[in-house]
Amino acid sequence: MAAHAIPYFKNDAGLARIRIHAREFMCVGASPPLDHPHIFIDMGSDAEAICPYCSTVFVYDASLKAAAEPADCIFEPGSIAA
């Protein structure tokens, strides 16, 4: 079991790259109902990872004060009713 919450990220703007402050995360693509399957991505020790569904490049940045840059790429899983 994870000792911390796994952050979720979305890419409504269709950005090529999103800087994030996590090496383990979920990508949802765009906000529902335009999302793809919500998948877990683990960068391991790499500095970036590519989502196999939407091709967004996620770049790890330890200097970020927020979870993502731009901040509107943060997705709250309970924020949209199913």
PEBELMO-V163328 format. One record per run of one state. SS is the DSSP state (~ for helix, > for strand, _ for the rest). FROM is the first residue (numbers start at 1). TO is the last residue. If there is no record, write none. Layout:
BEGIN
ss: <SS/SS>
from: <FROM/FROM>
to: <TO/TO>
END
This chain:
BEGIN
ss: <_/>/_/>/_/>/_/>/_/>/_/>/_/>/_/~/>/_/~/_>
from: <1/7/10/17/21/24/30/35/43/48/51/57/61/68/70/71/74/76/77/80>
to: <6/9/16/20/23/29/34/42/47/50/56/60/67/69/70/73/75/76/79/82>
END
